[in-house]
Amino acid sequence: MPQKKSPKPERERLFTIDEMSVLLQVDRRKLVEWIQHRRIPFVVVNRDHIRFKMSDIAEWIGTRNKPKGKFRFT
């Protein structure tokens, strides 16, 4: 009787610098600066390719967009 193969877990898509700069609507040079200063989460693939996981970026955005204190609109 053949064994059933367990389903492979889905891998999260990785985005390039150019793709992420479009998604974040920032200049590519600014994104590279953030990478150099480790201001944005990224992964290194094959020692020389920078990639981004959307889950990491979403979490990063969520932590950066929390207002400090109450806003008052007048």
Residue frames as qw, qx, qy, qz and C-alpha x, y, z in Angstrom:
[[0.000, 0.888, 0.459, 0.000, 0.00, 0.00, 0.00],
 [0.421, 0.481, -0.045, 0.768, 1.52, 3.41, -0.98],
 [0.332, -0.484, -0.455, 0.670, 2.17, 5.85, 1.80],
 [0.119, 0.918, 0.338, 0.171, 0.40, 9.17, 1.72],
 [0.472, 0.213, -0.142, 0.843, 2.71, 12.11, 1.44],
 [0.185, -0.719, -0.445, 0.502, 2.06, 14.81, 3.95],
 [0.340, 0.871, 0.234, 0.266, 1.28, 18.14, 2.31],
 [0.545, 0.108, -0.147, 0.819, 4.21, 20.52, 2.14],
 [0.133, -0.757, -0.367, 0.525, 3.73, 23.68, 4.16],
 [0.419, 0.830, 0.226, 0.291, 3.23, 26.70, 1.97],
 [0.553, -0.151, -0.061, 0.817, 6.25, 28.94, 1.76],
 [0.042, 0.873, 0.245, -0.419, 5.77, 32.63, 2.15],
 [0.605, 0.677, 0.157, 0.389, 6.58, 34.61, -0.97],
 [0.513, -0.492, 0.011, 0.703, 9.73, 36.69, -0.75],
 [0.334, 0.920, 0.203, 0.017, 9.80, 40.16, -2.29],
 [0.663, 0.231, 0.005, 0.712, 12.79, 41.85, -3.92],
 [0.241, -0.388, -0.177, 0.872, 14.00, 45.35, -3.10],
 [0.096, -0.049, -0.421, -0.901, 12.36, 46.74, -6.23],
 [0.375, -0.462, -0.736, -0.324, 9.04, 45.03, -5.47],
 [0.415, -0.567, -0.562, 0.436, 9.04, 46.17, -1.85],
 [0.160, -0.224, -0.010, 0.961, 9.91, 49.75, -2.75],
 [0.255, -0.250, -0.534, -0.767, 6.82, 49.82, -5.00],
 [0.480, -0.510, -0.712, -0.055, 4.62, 48.23, -2.33],
 [0.424, -0.548, -0.401, 0.599, 5.83, 50.62, 0.38],
 [0.254, 0.897, 0.250, 0.262, 5.80, 53.57, -2.03],
 [0.389, -0.832, 0.230, 0.323, 9.32, 54.62, -1.11],
 [0.448, 0.772, -0.435, -0.120, 12.32, 55.28, -3.31],
 [0.944, 0.094, -0.278, 0.150, 14.58, 52.28, -3.86],
 [0.407, 0.484, -0.446, 0.634, 17.55, 54.23, -2.46],
 [0.438, -0.515, 0.311, -0.668, 15.64, 54.96, 0.75],
 [0.958, -0.172, -0.044, -0.223, 14.79, 51.28, 1.15],
 [0.792, 0.287, -0.368, 0.393, 18.47, 50.33, 0.66],
 [0.034, 0.560, -0.420, 0.713, 19.39, 52.91, 3.31],
 [0.734, -0.409, 0.175, -0.513, 16.89, 51.32, 5.73],
 [0.976, 0.039, -0.206, 0.060, 18.46, 47.92, 5.02],
 [0.545, 0.460, -0.419, 0.562, 21.99, 49.22, 5.63],
 [0.140, -0.437, 0.453, -0.764, 20.93, 50.72, 8.96],
 [0.236, -0.181, -0.948, 0.118, 18.77, 47.67, 9.81],
 [0.293, 0.081, 0.282, -0.910, 15.64, 49.78, 10.14],
 [0.776, 0.163, -0.130, -0.595, 13.47, 47.30, 8.22],
 [0.724, -0.217, 0.652, -0.057, 13.27, 43.51, 8.57],
 [0.637, 0.567, -0.409, -0.325, 14.79, 41.50, 5.72],
 [0.895, -0.195, 0.392, 0.084, 16.27, 38.09, 4.97],
 [0.103, 0.674, -0.629, -0.372, 19.43, 37.24, 3.08],
 [0.936, 0.211, 0.242, -0.142, 19.11, 34.47, 0.50],
 [0.881, 0.309, 0.046, 0.354, 22.18, 32.65, -0.83],
 [0.611, -0.384, -0.062, 0.689, 24.47, 35.11, 0.99],
 [0.236, -0.143, 0.217, 0.936, 23.95, 37.96, -1.46],
 [0.168, -0.438, -0.571, -0.674, 20.25, 38.47, -2.21],
 [0.142, 0.075, 0.514, -0.843, 18.09, 40.65, 0.03],
 [0.307, -0.379, -0.733, -0.475, 14.45, 39.63, 0.27],
 [0.295, -0.169, 0.381, -0.860, 11.44, 40.62, 2.38],
 [0.127, -0.347, -0.929, 0.000, 8.68, 38.53, 3.94],
 [0.242, -0.540, -0.311, -0.744, 5.32, 40.27, 3.88],
 [0.658, -0.603, -0.452, 0.010, 4.48, 39.00, 7.38],
 [0.583, -0.273, -0.205, 0.737, 7.63, 40.67, 8.77],
 [0.123, 0.239, 0.183, 0.946, 6.89, 43.90, 6.91],
 [0.417, -0.611, -0.464, -0.487, 3.25, 43.95, 8.09],
 [0.668, -0.564, -0.381, 0.301, 4.38, 43.50, 11.70],
 [0.470, -0.081, -0.032, 0.879, 7.05, 46.19, 11.26],
 [0.083, -0.438, -0.308, -0.841, 4.47, 48.63, 9.87],
 [0.558, -0.637, -0.489, -0.209, 2.10, 47.82, 12.73],
 [0.639, -0.476, -0.293, 0.529, 4.70, 48.64, 15.34],
 [0.346, 0.005, 0.093, 0.934, 5.69, 51.88, 13.64],
 [0.152, -0.432, -0.411, -0.788, 2.19, 53.27, 13.16],
 [0.441, -0.613, -0.634, 0.168, 1.00, 53.25, 16.74],
 [0.007, -0.804, -0.001, -0.594, 0.27, 56.76, 17.94],
 [0.441, -0.051, -0.591, 0.673, 1.98, 57.88, 21.12],
 [0.077, 0.283, 0.438, -0.850, -0.78, 59.25, 23.26],
 [0.346, 0.648, 0.661, -0.152, -4.17, 60.54, 22.22],
 [0.220, 0.204, 0.394, 0.869, -4.77, 62.54, 19.13],
 [0.133, 0.673, 0.502, -0.527, -7.07, 65.53, 19.31],
 [0.280, 0.394, 0.510, 0.712, -8.52, 67.02, 16.21],
 [0.025, -0.572, -0.379, 0.727, -9.59, 70.62, 16.64]]
